[in-house]
Amino acid sequence: RYDELTGLYTRQFFHEYAVQLDHYYPEWQMDAVSLDIDNFHLINELYGKDFGDKVLIRISDLLREILSTMVDGYACRYDREMFYIY
């Protein structure tokens, strides 16, 4: 259910939850945002994987801060350096 590194939802849970929301609340208009960090591998190569993980954790923390101001928003870590916000 949760990504081990970031604590955000996993890709699988994100999709299951979105399908359920769409099923039970089809009248809701929702937007999805994709955040993909281009060339993230360079951070790992230049500064090491531990530093790269800290960057991903910080991004996750910022997403949680932003979502805390919203009523029904949630986010997941979709791939290594990709996040989805719904």
ABEGO torsion letter per residue (X at the ends): XBBAAAGBBBAAAAAAAAAAAAAABAABBBBBBBBBBBGAAAAAAAAEAAAAAAAAAAAAAAAAAAAAABAABBBBBABAABBBBX
